[in-house]
């Protein structure tokens, strides 16, 4: 689905697949197929920065939705109640945060297996999707970025499946990776 706005250098629409809709939730836990490139039927508009084996699944903590709803309600002056998937994630999870998840950790979810690859770095499309030009900067500054997973074991998965974290080397947490990004990134590009 294209995004529109003067945030794009050519002031035209740009392709994006950031807007996700729930296909399996706790009220209706339908099984979905997970392949090595992600969820069957999911799309990425720009494969140079999204998707592929190393970014097959984007996981995001449900605990952060209160932050976004409050921030967007205040900054846009419109009551905001985002639905799961609004951040662009494939999996909305509970009980794991960026401070507790490390690069190389394995997540066993149901019968499937995943490995944590890296944090999500937002871009202007995230700003356009949320209707707030400071959304990307807020994501990096808050540390509420979520993380990408590589699929190690494929199969089917339904909402509500148990998540077990198997620690990896525990050298760099997602939160630490985000702090490093915050210190070394030119944040001006988060506004454009």
matplotlib code that plots the C-alpha trace (Angstrom):
import matplotlib.pyplot as plt

x = [0.0, 1.6, 2.3, 1.8, 3.3, 5.9, 8.3, 9.5, 12.2, 10.1, 6.9, 5.2, 3.8, 6.2, 5.6, 5.3, 4.1, 4.4, 0.7, 0.0, -3.3, -3.7, -4.3, -4.1, -4.8, -5.8, -9.6, -9.1, -5.8, -5.7, -2.6, -0.3, 2.5, 6.0, 8.7, 12.4, 11.5, 8.7, 4.9, 3.2, 1.5, 3.4, 5.1, 8.0, 8.0, 11.8, 13.8, 17.0, 16.3, 13.4, 12.7, 15.0, 16.4, 18.0, 14.9, 12.2, 10.1, 9.8, 8.9, 7.5, 6.6, 2.9, 4.0, 5.1, 1.7, 0.7, 3.7, 2.8, -0.9, 0.0, 2.7, 0.5, -2.6, -0.5, 1.5, -1.3, -4.0, -6.2, -7.1, -5.0, -5.5, -3.2, -4.0, -1.4, 0.5, 0.4, 4.2, 4.8, 5.5, 4.8, 4.7, 3.3, 4.7, 4.3, 6.9, 10.1, 11.7, 14.7, 16.7, 16.2, 16.7, 20.3, 21.7, 22.0, 19.3, 17.0, 13.2, 11.2, 7.7, 5.3, 7.2, 9.2, 12.6, 14.0, 17.2, 17.5, 19.4, 19.2, 17.1, 14.7, 16.0, 13.0, 12.8, 10.6, 8.0, 7.4, 6.8, 4.3, 2.5, 1.9, 1.2, 3.8, 7.2, 8.9, 7.9, 11.2, 13.2, 10.9, 11.4, 15.2, 15.2, 12.8, 14.6, 11.2, 12.4, 11.7, 13.9, 14.3, 14.3, 15.7, 13.6, 15.5, 12.6, 9.6, 6.0, 2.7, 2.1, -1.0, -1.4, -1.0, 1.9, 4.4, 7.7, 10.8, 14.1, 17.3, 20.2, 22.9, 26.3, 24.6, 27.2, 24.9, 21.3, 18.8, 18.7, 22.5, 22.5, 19.9, 22.0, 25.0, 22.8, 21.5, 25.1, 26.5, 23.5, 22.8, 19.3, 18.4, 17.6, 15.0, 12.9, 13.0]
y = [0.0, 3.3, 6.1, 9.7, 12.9, 15.6, 13.4, 11.7, 13.5, 13.4, 14.3, 11.3, 8.1, 5.4, 1.7, 0.2, -3.0, -1.7, -1.8, -5.2, -6.7, -9.5, -12.9, -14.8, -13.3, -14.6, -14.3, -16.2, -18.2, -19.4, -21.3, -19.4, -20.9, -19.7, -20.2, -19.3, -15.9, -15.2, -15.5, -17.0, -14.1, -11.3, -8.8, -6.3, -3.4, -2.7, -5.9, -3.9, -3.0, -5.3, -9.0, -11.8, -14.6, -12.2, -10.1, -12.8, -11.9, -8.6, -9.1, -6.2, -6.1, -5.4, -3.5, -0.6, 0.2, 2.3, 4.5, 5.0, 5.6, 8.3, 9.9, 10.0, 11.2, 14.1, 15.0, 14.6, 15.9, 13.0, 10.1, 7.2, 3.5, 1.5, -2.1, -4.8, -4.8, -1.0, -0.8, -3.1, -6.2, -9.7, -11.0, -8.9, -10.6, -10.2, -10.7, -10.0, -6.5, -5.1, -5.2, -8.9, -10.1, -10.4, -10.9, -14.7, -15.6, -18.3, -18.1, -21.3, -20.4, -23.3, -26.0, -23.4, -22.0, -18.5, -16.6, -12.9, -11.1, -7.3, -4.4, -2.6, 0.7, 2.9, 5.1, 7.9, 5.3, 4.7, 8.4, 8.4, 5.3, 6.8, 10.2, 11.9, 13.0, 12.4, 8.7, 7.3, 9.5, 8.6, 4.9, 5.2, 7.5, 5.4, 2.1, 0.6, -0.8, -4.5, -7.0, -9.1, -12.9, -15.5, -18.6, -21.7, -24.2, -23.7, -24.9, -23.5, -21.2, -19.7, -16.7, -17.6, -20.1, -20.3, -18.4, -19.8, -17.8, -19.9, -17.6, -17.2, -15.6, -12.6, -10.1, -7.4, -6.8, -5.2, -2.3, -1.9, -2.1, 0.7, 2.8, 2.4, 3.4, 6.5, 7.6, 7.1, 7.9, 11.3, 11.6, 14.2, 11.3, 10.1, 13.2, 12.9]
z = [0.0, -1.0, 1.6, 0.6, 1.8, 1.4, 3.5, 0.3, -1.7, -4.9, -3.0, -4.5, -3.0, -2.1, -1.9, 1.6, 3.2, 6.8, 7.5, 8.9, 9.8, 12.3, 10.8, 14.1, 17.5, 21.0, 20.1, 16.9, 17.0, 13.4, 12.3, 9.9, 7.8, 8.6, 6.0, 5.9, 4.4, 6.9, 7.1, 4.0, 2.2, 3.9, 1.7, 1.9, -0.5, -0.4, -0.2, 0.0, 3.6, 4.7, 4.6, 3.4, 5.6, 8.2, 8.6, 8.0, 11.0, 12.9, 16.6, 18.7, 22.4, 23.1, 26.2, 24.1, 22.6, 25.6, 24.9, 21.2, 21.9, 24.5, 22.3, 19.2, 21.0, 22.4, 19.3, 16.7, 19.0, 18.0, 20.3, 19.2, 19.9, 17.6, 16.9, 17.0, 13.7, 13.5, 14.1, 11.1, 13.2, 12.2, 15.8, 18.6, 21.7, 25.5, 28.2, 26.4, 26.1, 24.3, 27.6, 27.9, 24.3, 22.9, 19.4, 19.0, 21.5, 20.2, 20.6, 20.6, 19.8, 19.7, 17.7, 15.7, 16.3, 15.6, 16.2, 17.1, 14.4, 15.0, 16.1, 13.8, 12.4, 11.5, 8.4, 7.1, 6.1, 9.8, 10.3, 7.4, 8.6, 12.1, 10.8, 13.0, 11.6, 14.9, 15.2, 14.0, 16.3, 19.2, 18.4, 18.6, 21.6, 23.6, 22.7, 21.8, 18.5, 18.5, 16.7, 13.6, 13.6, 11.3, 11.0, 12.0, 12.0, 9.8, 10.2, 11.4, 14.4, 16.0, 18.4, 22.1, 21.5, 24.4, 23.9, 25.4, 25.2, 24.9, 25.7, 23.1, 23.8, 25.5, 24.2, 22.9, 23.8, 21.5, 23.9, 23.8, 20.0, 20.0, 22.3, 20.0, 17.1, 19.0, 19.7, 16.2, 13.9, 12.3, 13.7, 11.1, 8.7, 11.1, 10.3, 6.6]

ax = plt.figure().add_subplot(projection="3d")
ax.plot(x, y, z, "-o")
ax.set_aspect("equal")
plt.show()
